[in-house]
Amino acid sequence: MLLYAVSISMKKKTNQWFKKHRIAALSGVTSVTTGLIIMILFKESQGYPHLASTHAIGGLVTGFIALITLVLGYLIINGNKNVKPYHKWSGRLTLILVAITIIFGVIRLLEIVNK
């Protein structure tokens, strides 16, 4: 969803680009936040330690940067155009962190399966 949001913002060929960008970005940030909440609740219910893997730490950092990107977008909508470059760069950083977190998640899964 986050990748789709970025691709929409780069094309800007229709009048609907912003609406689509906002829906995709909100969906992506909601997915990241939901994943964090589910992870916290699952680990609490099972008694597992928090932030015990690179994947977990990556997920937390990714969630934090995704929320910052969302807040910066909100500031732009409300007239603070000065933060637009920061919004663009934090959005790009969020995408990179999502990819890295997914890779660490796959590595962690393989470690667990191969034990």
Residue frames as qw, qx, qy, qz and C-alpha x, y, z in Angstrom:
[[0.000, 0.886, 0.463, 0.000, 0.00, 0.00, 0.00],
 [0.295, -0.802, 0.092, 0.512, 2.79, 2.41, 0.83],
 [0.398, -0.138, 0.604, 0.677, 4.55, 1.71, -2.47],
 [0.191, 0.626, 0.674, 0.343, 1.27, 2.34, -4.31],
 [0.145, -0.916, -0.267, 0.261, 0.88, 5.65, -2.44],
 [0.340, -0.588, 0.343, 0.649, 4.32, 6.77, -3.57],
 [0.346, 0.143, 0.711, 0.595, 3.76, 5.70, -7.18],
 [0.101, 0.808, 0.570, 0.108, 0.51, 7.66, -7.29],
 [0.207, -0.889, -0.054, 0.404, 2.18, 10.79, -5.96],
 [0.392, -0.375, 0.509, 0.669, 4.89, 10.54, -8.60],
 [0.302, 0.356, 0.735, 0.491, 2.44, 10.34, -11.52],
 [0.044, 0.538, 0.309, -0.783, 0.07, 13.24, -10.63],
 [0.046, 0.053, 0.640, 0.765, -1.59, 13.01, -14.07],
 [0.261, -0.568, -0.688, -0.369, -5.17, 13.04, -12.87],
 [0.275, -0.598, 0.112, -0.744, -7.18, 15.22, -10.54],
 [0.860, -0.421, -0.126, -0.260, -7.73, 12.22, -8.28],
 [0.650, 0.342, -0.558, 0.386, -4.05, 11.57, -7.52],
 [0.075, -0.434, 0.542, -0.716, -4.14, 13.17, -4.08],
 [0.786, -0.225, 0.138, -0.560, -7.26, 11.30, -3.00],
 [0.944, 0.133, -0.300, -0.004, -5.74, 8.00, -4.13],
 [0.432, 0.451, -0.559, 0.546, -2.39, 8.86, -2.53],
 [0.339, -0.427, 0.440, -0.714, -4.04, 9.69, 0.79],
 [0.909, -0.128, 0.017, -0.396, -6.19, 6.52, 0.83],
 [0.871, 0.241, -0.386, 0.184, -3.22, 4.29, -0.02],
 [0.250, 0.478, -0.546, 0.642, -0.92, 6.02, 2.48],
 [0.548, -0.381, 0.342, -0.661, -3.50, 5.83, 5.28],
 [0.968, -0.012, -0.124, -0.216, -4.08, 2.15, 4.48],
 [0.704, 0.365, -0.484, 0.369, -0.34, 1.47, 4.58],
 [0.014, -0.455, 0.535, -0.712, 0.20, 3.29, 7.87],
 [0.767, -0.265, 0.161, -0.562, -2.87, 1.55, 9.32],
 [0.943, 0.122, -0.310, -0.006, -1.39, -1.82, 8.27],
 [0.461, 0.407, -0.556, 0.559, 1.95, -1.01, 9.89],
 [0.311, -0.407, 0.422, -0.748, 0.27, 0.20, 13.09],
 [0.895, -0.139, -0.030, -0.423, -2.04, -2.82, 13.19],
 [0.828, 0.240, -0.464, 0.204, 0.97, -5.12, 12.78],
 [0.176, 0.425, -0.570, 0.680, 2.72, -3.43, 15.70],
 [0.585, -0.316, 0.286, -0.690, -0.35, -3.74, 17.93],
 [0.954, 0.009, -0.203, -0.222, -0.87, -7.40, 17.02],
 [0.646, 0.344, -0.557, 0.394, 2.79, -8.12, 17.71],
 [0.104, -0.419, 0.527, -0.732, 2.65, -6.46, 21.12],
 [0.764, -0.205, 0.162, -0.590, -0.54, -8.28, 22.11],
 [0.924, 0.150, -0.347, -0.052, 0.74, -11.65, 20.86],
 [0.484, 0.372, -0.606, 0.511, 4.05, -11.36, 22.68],
 [0.338, -0.378, 0.442, -0.740, 2.30, -10.28, 25.87],
 [0.873, -0.113, 0.017, -0.473, -0.11, -13.24, 25.70],
 [0.926, 0.176, -0.318, 0.103, 2.70, -15.73, 25.10],
 [0.652, -0.718, 0.128, 0.208, 5.20, -14.22, 27.53],
 [0.768, 0.318, 0.110, 0.546, 7.77, -13.60, 24.78],
 [0.366, -0.531, -0.047, 0.763, 10.28, -10.76, 25.20],
 [0.380, 0.893, 0.217, -0.105, 9.72, -7.55, 23.26],
 [0.278, 0.906, -0.316, -0.043, 12.26, -6.17, 20.80],
 [0.725, -0.421, 0.531, 0.119, 14.30, -9.36, 20.97],
 [0.712, 0.214, 0.519, 0.422, 15.03, -9.56, 17.24],
 [0.189, -0.180, 0.319, 0.911, 16.21, -7.32, 14.43],
 [0.084, -0.443, -0.717, -0.531, 12.80, -7.75, 12.81],
 [0.306, -0.742, -0.569, 0.180, 11.02, -6.48, 15.93],
 [0.306, -0.563, -0.022, 0.767, 13.27, -3.45, 16.26],
 [0.128, 0.032, 0.555, 0.821, 12.91, -2.75, 12.53],
 [0.135, -0.603, -0.733, -0.286, 9.15, -2.94, 12.84],
 [0.303, -0.753, -0.385, 0.440, 9.12, -0.44, 15.68],
 [0.244, -0.410, 0.230, 0.848, 11.38, 2.01, 13.83],
 [0.057, 0.239, 0.705, 0.665, 9.36, 1.57, 10.63],
 [0.176, -0.717, -0.674, -0.028, 6.11, 2.24, 12.48],
 [0.292, -0.692, -0.178, 0.636, 7.56, 5.37, 14.06],
 [0.168, -0.241, 0.426, 0.856, 8.82, 6.76, 10.73],
 [0.011, -0.433, -0.775, -0.461, 5.52, 5.89, 9.02],
 [0.203, -0.792, -0.535, 0.214, 3.64, 7.89, 11.65],
 [0.258, -0.560, 0.088, 0.782, 6.02, 10.82, 11.22],
 [0.125, 0.070, 0.645, 0.751, 5.39, 10.71, 7.47],
 [0.108, -0.642, -0.736, -0.184, 1.65, 10.74, 8.11],
 [0.255, -0.772, -0.310, 0.492, 1.93, 13.73, 10.46],
 [0.231, -0.354, 0.330, 0.844, 4.06, 15.63, 7.94],
 [0.039, 0.328, 0.741, 0.584, 1.44, 14.95, 5.26],
 [0.191, -0.761, -0.610, 0.110, -1.24, 16.25, 7.60],
 [0.273, -0.642, -0.046, 0.715, 0.79, 19.44, 8.17],
 [0.163, -0.040, 0.557, 0.814, 1.07, 19.96, 4.41],
 [0.067, -0.570, -0.755, -0.316, -2.70, 19.59, 3.99],
 [0.277, -0.831, -0.424, 0.230, -3.19, 22.23, 6.70],
 [0.204, 0.974, 0.030, 0.097, -1.03, 24.80, 4.95],
 [0.446, -0.747, 0.430, 0.241, 2.52, 24.12, 6.15],
 [0.816, 0.572, -0.087, -0.007, 4.16, 23.66, 2.74],
 [0.022, 0.806, -0.580, 0.117, 7.65, 24.01, 4.25],
 [0.593, -0.337, 0.718, -0.140, 7.58, 20.40, 5.44],
 [0.850, 0.433, -0.026, -0.299, 6.89, 18.97, 1.97],
 [0.485, 0.585, -0.648, 0.056, 10.53, 17.94, 1.31],
 [0.224, -0.344, 0.815, -0.410, 10.68, 16.23, 4.71],
 [0.785, 0.152, 0.370, -0.474, 7.41, 14.42, 3.94],
 [0.773, 0.521, -0.310, -0.187, 8.79, 13.15, 0.64],
 [0.308, 0.531, -0.757, 0.226, 12.04, 11.94, 2.18],
 [0.415, -0.214, 0.739, -0.485, 10.38, 10.34, 5.19],
 [0.854, 0.268, 0.132, -0.427, 7.99, 8.57, 2.81],
 [0.667, 0.536, -0.517, -0.015, 10.92, 7.19, 0.85],
 [0.002, -0.444, 0.799, -0.405, 12.66, 6.18, 4.07],
 [0.697, -0.050, 0.472, -0.538, 9.48, 4.44, 5.23],
 [0.878, 0.369, -0.158, -0.262, 9.39, 2.34, 2.06],
 [0.458, 0.529, -0.685, 0.206, 13.02, 1.34, 2.47],
 [0.250, -0.327, 0.738, -0.534, 12.46, 0.44, 6.13],
 [0.843, 0.089, 0.211, -0.487, 9.36, -1.61, 5.25],
 [0.806, 0.432, -0.397, -0.072, 11.41, -3.63, 2.77],
 [0.232, 0.481, -0.747, 0.396, 14.25, -4.14, 5.26],
 [0.510, -0.215, 0.577, -0.601, 11.81, -5.14, 8.01],
 [0.908, 0.205, -0.018, -0.365, 10.16, -7.68, 5.71],
 [0.645, 0.473, -0.587, 0.128, 13.55, -9.17, 4.84],
 [0.039, -0.386, 0.751, -0.535, 14.47, -9.43, 8.53],
 [0.730, -0.057, 0.339, -0.591, 11.06, -11.03, 9.16],
 [0.894, 0.304, -0.275, -0.180, 11.67, -13.69, 6.54],
 [0.409, 0.467, -0.703, 0.347, 15.14, -14.36, 7.97],
 [0.348, -0.295, 0.628, -0.631, 13.65, -14.62, 11.49],
 [0.870, 0.082, 0.092, -0.478, 10.95, -16.99, 10.25],
 [0.784, 0.386, -0.486, 0.023, 13.57, -19.22, 8.63],
 [0.100, 0.444, -0.732, 0.507, 15.57, -19.23, 11.88],
 [0.598, -0.153, 0.479, -0.623, 12.49, -20.33, 13.84],
 [0.905, 0.233, -0.094, -0.344, 11.48, -22.99, 11.31],
 [0.695, 0.444, -0.545, 0.154, 14.99, -24.45, 11.12],
 [0.269, -0.555, 0.622, -0.483, 15.39, -24.83, 14.92]]
